[in-house]
């Protein structure tokens, strides 16, 4: 059951990233690009969670997961800061 949740979370994040990227291509609003990058990173993070906990539980990928999540959220923070100026 947990595997299905991990996959659904990854697909949802990827879907959000694609929709945000498509809208960015139409409007060229930079915050949409930063948001798309954030959701793409969150999708990658969810895939790493799936690999870490289900596919290869003997390998500890928690540091990689945390790093990818940090980069994803940091990209949105950078976008929000640059947009506020």
ABEGO torsion letter per residue (X at the ends): XAAAAAAAAAAAAAAAAAAAAAAAAAAGBAAAAAAAAAAAAAAAAAAAAAAAAAABAABBAAAAAAAAAAAAAAAAAAAAAAAAX
